[in-house]
Amino acid sequence: MRRRIPFLLLAAAWGCAGPGPEPLDPARSEGEFRVRTLEDPGLRRFAESNGRAGFPSASWDLDSLTLAAFYYHPDLDVARARLGQARAGAVTAGMWPNPVAGLHLEKVTNVEPGLKPWTYGFDLSLPLETLWKRGHRIEEAEKLDEAARLALAETAWRVRSRVRAALAEHLFALRELDLRRLEEAARGEVVASLERKLALGDIFRLDVDAAQGDLFSSRSAIHAAEGRVAETRAALAGAVGLPHSALRGKAFAWPGLDAPPPEESLGLDPARVPGLLNRLDVRGLLAEYLAAEAALQREVAGRYPDLSLGPGYLYDQGQKKFTFGLSVTLPILNRNEGPIAEADARRKEIAARFHALQASVIGETETALERYRSAIAELGEAGRTLATLEKREKATQRAIELKELDRTALTGLRLEKLLASQSRLASLRKAEEALGALEDSVQRPLGSRHGPPDAPLSSPREEETKP
């Protein structure tokens, strides 16, 4: 039996071994990031598990790009790691304190003849917490775990929000480039028409030079628009969590981008008050507050002493004795005033943050709604202007067919229509930005849009590597 004791101690020590070292390899992680693509088999399986058959699609919309972001984006990995910490804290909170074992060995030097000089014994110390302190710890850890889950969901919403904004900007940049190219072609026609009139002596050279200056400006605008397209494509790749090269040659789509929903279809009237509780950060602060309440109760319970039971065995010079001890912590020097004050201050700080967040959310929602109303009105005016120009274009085309006007009038009108189209595109961009801000203020899709799937609690990339 004595020979087995060291083996048992060694086995216990081996069972307590923790995770091994995992050194970071920056070069390897950079290489893994640069080879990410939208054709990854793991991404396809992840998308199919979320109801997206036929993935990847020919054109990438907000839903498919959001799924790719949920698969790749590092912000979600950070939120999942924090959730893992909260889960580990819940395990720690539920642990019972270990008993403490003690061995005693004494030698009596003036022992009487016939008695053994050795006295040895064994005892245990069994700590017992009072007043449900362990229950308060578990409750606090459970609320912090809930707050971490809500933080993960909030991070997922913010990732989707950035993808939405980046996709809209890229599509607007592509449309702007198309309009700039059409404008350059129209201005080229104007210059060619004016040069013909100059050759006939109908106009002055100054008129041609002015038109050529406008043509050169439109060509410069094309180069700027091309740079904007590349910039927004890179921003979209970053929002998804991909390198820039992963989006080259990809087609993008957004049905309904040209028709922002009217205010009455947003469903904000019944959601204004409940909408505060729909926000994930508000719910997360509520969970943090409940955790702070539990922590305060735990510290208040810490005023009262804990017990420790001490059964033992003593071999005293041939006599076998069983012992029992009871120890109590004495709240003499302090009654846990400091930790109680800290926990109470923490609770008050979270309550103040909650009220500040409520006020901020109300202000954000009202400001975003007014901004959306203004943008929709501006978009409507731009649409009416464009419709008027389209009617004039049809009338001018009819007059040209009847030989009442020459084609120069039609070219100038088409150029004016292109400028109006650019103005409407700018108004449409403002409306989409305002709608995005309004969605972010209530943290849910508005109108006919549907929300993203729930972000997985564990990384789908790590799930792919498990055996």
C-alpha positions as CSV (number, residue, x, y, z in Angstrom):
1,M,0.0,0.0,0.0
2,R,2.8,2.4,0.9
3,R,4.4,1.8,-2.6
4,R,1.1,2.8,-4.3
5,I,0.9,6.2,-2.6
6,P,3.6,8.0,-4.7
7,F,2.0,6.5,-7.8
8,L,-1.4,7.8,-6.9
9,L,0.0,11.3,-6.2
10,L,1.8,11.2,-9.6
11,A,-1.5,10.2,-11.3
12,A,-3.4,13.0,-9.6
13,A,-0.7,15.5,-10.7
14,W,-0.9,14.2,-14.3
15,G,-4.7,14.5,-14.3
16,C,-4.4,18.1,-13.3
17,A,-2.2,19.0,-16.3
18,G,-3.7,22.0,-18.2
19,P,-3.6,22.9,-21.9
20,G,-0.2,22.9,-23.5
21,P,1.6,26.0,-24.9
22,E,0.2,27.5,-28.1
23,P,2.7,30.0,-29.4
24,L,1.5,32.6,-31.9
25,D,2.9,32.4,-35.4
26,P,2.3,35.8,-37.1
27,A,3.7,34.6,-40.5
28,R,1.5,31.6,-40.6
29,S,-1.7,33.5,-39.6
30,E,-0.9,36.1,-42.3
31,G,-0.5,33.4,-44.9
32,E,-3.8,31.8,-43.9
33,F,-5.6,35.1,-44.2
34,R,-4.2,35.9,-47.6
35,V,-5.4,32.6,-49.1
36,R,-9.0,33.0,-47.9
37,T,-11.6,32.8,-50.7
38,L,-15.4,32.7,-51.1
39,E,-15.1,29.2,-52.7
40,D,-13.8,27.6,-49.4
41,P,-15.5,24.2,-48.9
42,G,-16.0,24.9,-45.2
43,L,-17.8,28.2,-46.0
44,R,-20.0,26.3,-48.5
45,R,-20.9,23.7,-45.8
46,F,-21.5,26.5,-43.3
47,A,-23.8,28.3,-45.7
48,E,-25.7,25.1,-46.6
49,S,-26.3,24.4,-42.8
50,N,-27.9,27.8,-42.7
51,G,-30.3,27.1,-45.5
52,R,-28.4,28.6,-48.4
53,A,-28.4,25.9,-51.1
54,G,-26.3,26.3,-54.2
55,F,-23.6,28.3,-52.4
56,P,-21.5,30.1,-53.7
57,S,-24.0,32.0,-55.9
58,A,-23.3,33.8,-59.2
59,S,-23.9,37.2,-57.6
60,W,-23.3,38.0,-53.9
61,D,-26.0,39.8,-52.0
62,L,-26.2,41.0,-48.4
63,D,-27.3,37.6,-47.0
64,S,-24.5,35.6,-48.6
65,L,-21.8,38.1,-47.7
66,T,-23.1,38.2,-44.2
67,L,-22.7,34.4,-43.9
68,A,-19.2,34.7,-45.3
69,A,-18.5,37.4,-42.6
70,F,-19.9,35.1,-39.9
71,Y,-17.5,32.4,-41.1
72,Y,-14.3,34.6,-41.4
73,H,-14.5,37.9,-39.5
74,P,-12.0,38.1,-36.6
75,D,-14.2,40.3,-34.5
76,L,-16.5,37.4,-33.9
77,D,-13.5,35.3,-32.9
78,V,-12.7,37.8,-30.2
79,A,-16.3,37.8,-29.0
80,R,-16.3,34.0,-28.9
81,A,-13.1,34.0,-26.9
82,R,-14.7,36.3,-24.4
83,L,-17.7,34.0,-24.2
84,G,-15.3,31.2,-23.5
85,Q,-13.9,33.1,-20.6
86,A,-17.4,33.7,-19.2
87,R,-18.2,30.0,-19.6
88,A,-15.0,29.1,-17.7
89,G,-15.9,31.6,-15.0
90,A,-19.2,29.8,-14.6
91,V,-17.3,26.5,-14.1
92,T,-15.1,28.3,-11.5
93,A,-18.1,29.7,-9.7
94,G,-19.7,26.3,-9.3
95,M,-16.6,24.6,-7.9
96,W,-16.6,23.3,-4.3
97,P,-13.6,24.2,-2.2
98,N,-11.2,21.3,-1.9
99,P,-10.5,19.8,1.6
100,V,-7.1,20.2,3.0
101,A,-5.2,17.2,4.4
102,G,-2.6,17.4,7.1
103,L,0.0,14.9,8.4
104,H,1.6,15.3,11.8
105,L,4.7,13.5,13.2
106,E,6.3,14.1,16.6
107,K,9.0,12.4,18.7
108,V,8.9,12.4,22.4
109,T,12.4,12.6,23.8
110,N,11.6,11.8,27.5
111,V,9.3,8.8,26.9
112,E,8.8,6.3,29.6
113,P,10.3,2.9,29.2
114,G,8.2,0.5,27.2
115,L,6.4,3.2,25.2
116,K,7.1,4.2,21.6
117,P,8.5,7.7,21.2
118,W,6.6,8.5,18.0
119,T,3.3,10.4,17.8
120,Y,1.7,10.8,14.4
121,G,-1.6,11.7,13.0
122,F,-3.8,12.7,10.0
123,D,-6.5,15.3,9.8
124,L,-8.8,16.9,7.2
125,S,-10.1,20.5,7.0
126,L,-13.5,20.7,5.3
127,P,-14.4,24.3,4.4
128,L,-18.2,25.1,4.6
129,E,-19.5,28.3,3.1
130,T,-22.5,29.9,4.8
131,L,-25.5,32.0,3.6
132,W,-25.6,30.7,0.0
133,K,-22.3,32.4,-1.1
134,R,-21.7,29.7,-3.7
135,G,-25.2,30.3,-5.1
136,H,-24.5,34.0,-5.4
137,R,-21.3,33.3,-7.3
138,I,-23.1,30.9,-9.7
139,E,-25.8,33.5,-10.3
140,E,-23.2,36.2,-11.0
141,A,-21.4,33.9,-13.4
142,E,-24.6,32.9,-15.2
143,K,-25.5,36.5,-15.8
144,L,-22.0,37.3,-17.0
145,D,-22.3,34.4,-19.4
146,E,-25.6,35.8,-20.7
147,A,-24.0,39.2,-21.1
148,A,-21.1,37.6,-23.1
149,R,-23.7,35.8,-25.4
150,L,-25.5,39.1,-26.0
151,A,-22.1,40.7,-26.7
152,L,-21.4,38.1,-29.4
153,A,-24.9,38.7,-30.9
154,E,-24.2,42.5,-30.9
155,T,-20.8,41.9,-32.6
156,A,-22.6,39.8,-35.2
157,W,-25.0,42.7,-35.8
158,R,-22.2,45.2,-36.1
159,V,-20.4,42.9,-38.6
160,R,-23.6,42.7,-40.7
161,S,-24.0,46.5,-40.5
162,R,-20.5,47.1,-41.8
163,V,-21.0,44.5,-44.6
164,R,-24.3,46.2,-45.5
165,A,-22.7,49.7,-45.6
166,A,-19.7,48.5,-47.6
167,L,-21.8,46.6,-50.1
168,A,-24.1,49.6,-50.7
169,E,-21.1,51.9,-51.1
170,H,-19.5,49.5,-53.6
171,L,-22.7,49.3,-55.7
172,F,-23.1,53.0,-55.6
173,A,-19.5,53.4,-56.7
174,L,-20.2,51.1,-59.7
175,R,-23.3,53.0,-60.7
176,E,-21.4,56.3,-60.4
177,L,-18.7,54.9,-62.7
178,D,-21.3,53.9,-65.3
179,L,-22.8,57.4,-65.2
180,R,-19.5,59.1,-65.5
181,R,-18.7,57.0,-68.6
182,L,-22.1,57.9,-70.1
183,E,-21.4,61.5,-69.3
184,E,-18.0,61.3,-71.0
185,A,-19.6,59.8,-74.1
186,A,-22.3,62.5,-74.2
187,R,-19.8,65.3,-73.8
188,G,-17.7,63.7,-76.6
189,E,-20.8,64.0,-78.8
190,V,-21.2,67.6,-77.8
191,V,-17.6,68.4,-78.7
192,A,-17.9,66.6,-82.1
193,S,-21.2,68.5,-82.8
194,L,-19.6,71.8,-81.9
195,E,-16.5,71.1,-84.0
196,R,-18.8,70.5,-87.0
197,K,-20.5,73.9,-86.4
198,L,-17.1,75.5,-86.0
199,A,-16.0,74.2,-89.4
200,L,-19.1,75.8,-90.9
201,G,-18.4,79.1,-89.1
202,D,-21.6,79.0,-87.1
203,I,-19.8,79.3,-83.6
204,F,-16.6,80.6,-82.1
205,R,-13.6,78.5,-81.1
206,L,-14.2,79.5,-77.5
207,D,-17.4,77.5,-77.4
208,V,-15.5,74.4,-78.5
209,D,-12.7,74.9,-76.0
210,A,-15.2,75.2,-73.2
211,A,-16.9,71.9,-74.2
212,Q,-13.5,70.2,-74.5
213,G,-12.7,71.4,-70.9
214,D,-15.9,69.8,-69.7
215,L,-14.9,66.6,-71.6
216,F,-11.5,66.5,-69.9
217,S,-13.1,67.0,-66.5
218,S,-15.5,64.1,-67.1
219,R,-12.5,61.9,-68.0
220,S,-10.8,62.9,-64.7
221,A,-14.0,62.1,-62.9
222,I,-13.9,58.6,-64.5
223,H,-10.5,57.9,-63.1
224,A,-11.6,59.1,-59.7
225,A,-14.7,56.8,-59.9
226,E,-12.5,53.9,-60.9
227,G,-10.4,54.5,-57.9
228,R,-13.5,54.7,-55.8
229,V,-14.7,51.3,-57.1
230,A,-11.4,49.7,-56.1
231,E,-11.5,51.4,-52.7
232,T,-15.0,50.3,-51.9
233,R,-14.3,46.7,-53.1
234,A,-11.3,46.6,-50.7
235,A,-13.5,48.0,-47.9
236,L,-16.1,45.3,-48.6
237,A,-13.5,42.6,-48.4
238,G,-12.3,43.9,-45.1
239,A,-15.9,44.0,-43.8
240,V,-16.3,40.4,-44.7
241,G,-12.9,39.4,-43.3
242,L,-11.2,38.6,-46.6
243,P,-8.2,39.9,-48.5
244,H,-8.9,42.3,-51.4
245,S,-8.1,39.6,-54.0
246,A,-10.9,37.4,-52.9
247,L,-13.5,39.8,-54.4
248,R,-11.9,40.4,-57.7
249,G,-14.2,39.4,-60.6
250,K,-17.2,38.8,-58.3
251,A,-20.7,40.2,-59.1
252,F,-22.8,41.8,-56.5
253,A,-26.5,42.4,-56.2
254,W,-29.0,44.2,-54.0
255,P,-32.6,43.8,-54.9
256,G,-34.6,46.8,-53.8
257,L,-31.7,49.1,-53.5
258,D,-33.4,51.6,-55.8
259,A,-36.6,51.7,-53.7
260,P,-36.1,52.5,-50.0
261,P,-39.1,51.5,-48.0
262,P,-41.6,54.3,-47.0
263,E,-41.6,55.4,-43.4
264,E,-45.0,53.7,-42.7
265,S,-43.6,50.3,-43.6
266,L,-40.7,50.5,-41.2
267,G,-42.8,49.4,-38.2
268,L,-41.3,51.9,-35.9
269,D,-44.5,53.0,-34.2
270,P,-44.9,49.9,-32.1
271,A,-41.2,49.4,-31.8
272,R,-40.0,52.8,-30.5
273,V,-40.5,51.9,-26.8
274,P,-40.0,48.1,-27.0
275,G,-37.2,48.8,-29.5
276,L,-35.0,49.9,-26.6
277,L,-35.2,46.4,-25.2
278,N,-34.6,44.9,-28.6
279,R,-31.1,46.4,-28.7
280,L,-28.5,43.8,-27.8
281,D,-26.3,46.2,-25.9
282,V,-29.2,47.3,-23.7
283,R,-30.0,43.7,-22.9
284,G,-26.3,43.0,-22.2
285,L,-26.2,45.9,-19.7
286,L,-29.3,44.5,-18.0
287,A,-27.5,41.2,-17.6
288,E,-24.4,42.9,-16.3
289,Y,-26.5,44.7,-13.7
290,L,-28.1,41.5,-12.5
291,A,-24.6,40.0,-12.2
292,A,-23.5,43.1,-10.2
293,E,-26.5,42.6,-7.9
294,A,-25.5,39.0,-7.3
295,A,-21.9,40.1,-6.6
296,L,-23.1,42.6,-4.1
297,Q,-25.2,39.9,-2.3
298,R,-22.2,37.7,-2.2
299,E,-20.0,40.4,-0.6
300,V,-22.7,41.2,1.9
301,A,-22.8,37.5,2.8
302,G,-19.1,37.7,3.3
303,R,-19.7,39.6,6.5
304,Y,-20.7,36.4,8.2
305,P,-18.1,33.8,9.1
306,D,-17.5,30.5,7.3
307,L,-17.0,27.2,9.0
308,S,-14.3,24.5,8.7
309,L,-14.7,21.0,10.0
310,G,-11.6,19.1,11.0
311,P,-12.0,15.3,11.5
312,G,-8.7,13.5,12.2
313,Y,-6.8,10.5,13.5
314,L,-4.0,10.5,16.1
315,Y,-1.6,7.7,17.1
316,D,-0.2,8.8,20.5
317,Q,2.5,6.5,21.8
318,G,0.5,3.4,21.3
319,Q,-2.9,5.0,21.8
320,K,-5.3,5.4,18.9
321,K,-7.4,8.6,19.1
322,F,-10.0,10.1,16.8
323,T,-10.3,13.9,16.8
324,F,-12.8,16.4,15.6
325,G,-12.2,20.1,15.2
326,L,-14.3,23.1,14.3
327,S,-12.9,26.5,13.2
328,V,-14.7,29.7,12.5
329,T,-13.4,32.9,10.8
330,L,-13.8,35.8,13.2
331,P,-15.0,39.1,11.7
332,I,-13.1,41.2,14.2
333,L,-10.6,43.2,12.1
334,N,-13.0,43.9,9.3
335,R,-16.6,43.1,8.2
336,N,-15.9,43.0,4.5
337,E,-16.7,46.8,4.2
338,G,-14.3,47.4,1.3
339,P,-15.5,44.6,-1.1
340,I,-19.1,45.6,-0.3
341,A,-18.5,49.2,-1.1
342,E,-16.7,48.2,-4.4
343,A,-19.5,45.9,-5.4
344,D,-22.1,48.6,-4.7
345,A,-20.1,51.2,-6.6
346,R,-19.9,48.7,-9.5
347,R,-23.6,48.2,-9.5
348,K,-24.2,52.0,-9.5
349,E,-21.8,52.5,-12.4
350,I,-23.6,49.9,-14.5
351,A,-26.9,51.5,-13.7
352,A,-25.6,54.9,-14.8
353,R,-24.2,53.4,-18.0
354,F,-27.6,51.8,-18.6
355,H,-29.5,55.1,-18.3
356,A,-26.9,56.9,-20.4
357,L,-27.3,54.2,-23.1
358,Q,-31.1,54.5,-23.0
359,A,-30.9,58.3,-23.6
360,S,-28.4,57.8,-26.3
361,V,-30.5,55.2,-28.1
362,I,-33.6,57.4,-28.0
363,G,-31.6,60.3,-29.5
364,E,-30.0,58.1,-32.1
365,T,-33.4,56.7,-33.2
366,E,-35.1,60.1,-33.4
367,T,-32.2,61.7,-35.3
368,A,-31.9,58.8,-37.7
369,L,-35.6,58.9,-38.4
370,E,-35.6,62.6,-39.2
371,R,-32.6,62.1,-41.4
372,Y,-34.4,59.3,-43.2
373,R,-37.5,61.5,-43.8
374,S,-35.3,64.2,-45.2
375,A,-33.4,61.8,-47.4
376,I,-36.6,60.3,-48.8
377,A,-38.1,63.7,-49.5
378,E,-34.8,64.7,-51.4
379,L,-34.9,61.4,-53.3
380,G,-38.5,62.0,-54.3
381,E,-37.7,65.4,-55.6
382,A,-34.7,64.1,-57.6
383,G,-36.9,61.4,-59.0
384,R,-39.5,63.9,-60.2
385,T,-36.8,66.1,-61.8
386,L,-35.5,63.0,-63.6
387,A,-39.0,62.0,-64.8
388,T,-39.5,65.5,-66.1
389,L,-36.3,65.3,-68.1
390,E,-37.3,61.9,-69.5
391,K,-40.6,63.5,-70.8
392,R,-38.6,66.3,-72.4
393,E,-36.3,63.8,-74.0
394,K,-39.2,61.9,-75.5
395,A,-40.7,65.2,-76.8
396,T,-37.3,66.3,-78.2
397,Q,-36.8,63.0,-79.9
398,R,-40.3,63.4,-81.5
399,A,-39.3,66.9,-82.7
400,I,-36.1,65.6,-84.3
401,E,-38.1,63.0,-86.1
402,L,-40.3,65.8,-87.5
403,K,-37.3,67.8,-88.6
404,E,-38.2,70.6,-86.1
405,L,-34.9,70.3,-84.2
406,D,-31.4,69.0,-84.8
407,R,-29.7,66.3,-82.7
408,T,-27.6,68.8,-80.8
409,A,-30.6,69.6,-78.7
410,L,-31.1,65.9,-77.8
411,T,-27.5,65.5,-76.9
412,G,-27.6,68.4,-74.6
413,L,-30.8,67.2,-73.0
414,R,-29.3,63.7,-72.5
415,L,-26.4,65.3,-70.8
416,E,-28.7,67.2,-68.5
417,K,-30.5,63.9,-67.8
418,L,-27.2,62.3,-66.8
419,L,-26.4,65.0,-64.4
420,A,-29.9,64.6,-62.9
421,S,-29.2,60.9,-62.6
422,Q,-26.0,61.6,-60.7
423,S,-28.0,63.8,-58.4
424,R,-30.6,61.1,-57.8
425,L,-27.8,58.6,-57.1
426,A,-26.4,60.9,-54.4
427,S,-29.9,61.2,-52.9
428,L,-30.3,57.5,-53.0
429,R,-27.0,57.0,-51.2
430,K,-28.1,59.4,-48.5
431,A,-31.4,57.5,-48.1
432,E,-29.6,54.2,-47.8
433,E,-27.1,55.6,-45.2
434,A,-30.0,57.1,-43.2
435,L,-31.9,53.7,-43.3
436,G,-28.7,51.9,-42.2
437,A,-28.3,54.3,-39.3
438,L,-32.0,53.8,-38.4
439,E,-31.5,50.0,-38.4
440,D,-28.5,50.3,-36.2
441,S,-30.4,52.5,-33.8
442,V,-32.9,49.7,-33.2
443,Q,-30.5,46.9,-34.1
444,R,-32.9,45.1,-36.4
445,P,-33.8,45.1,-40.1
446,L,-36.6,47.5,-41.2
447,G,-39.1,47.3,-44.0
448,S,-39.0,44.1,-46.0
449,R,-35.5,43.2,-45.0
450,H,-35.0,40.1,-42.8
451,G,-32.3,39.7,-40.2
452,P,-29.1,37.6,-40.4
453,P,-28.9,34.1,-38.9
454,D,-27.7,33.8,-35.4
455,A,-23.9,33.9,-35.1
456,P,-22.5,30.5,-34.1
457,L,-21.2,30.3,-30.6
458,S,-18.1,28.5,-31.7
459,S,-16.0,29.3,-34.8
460,P,-17.2,27.4,-37.8
461,R,-13.6,27.3,-39.1
462,E,-12.5,25.5,-36.0
463,E,-15.4,23.1,-36.3
464,E,-14.1,22.1,-39.8
465,T,-10.6,21.2,-38.3
466,K,-12.0,18.9,-35.6
467,P,-11.7,15.2,-36.3
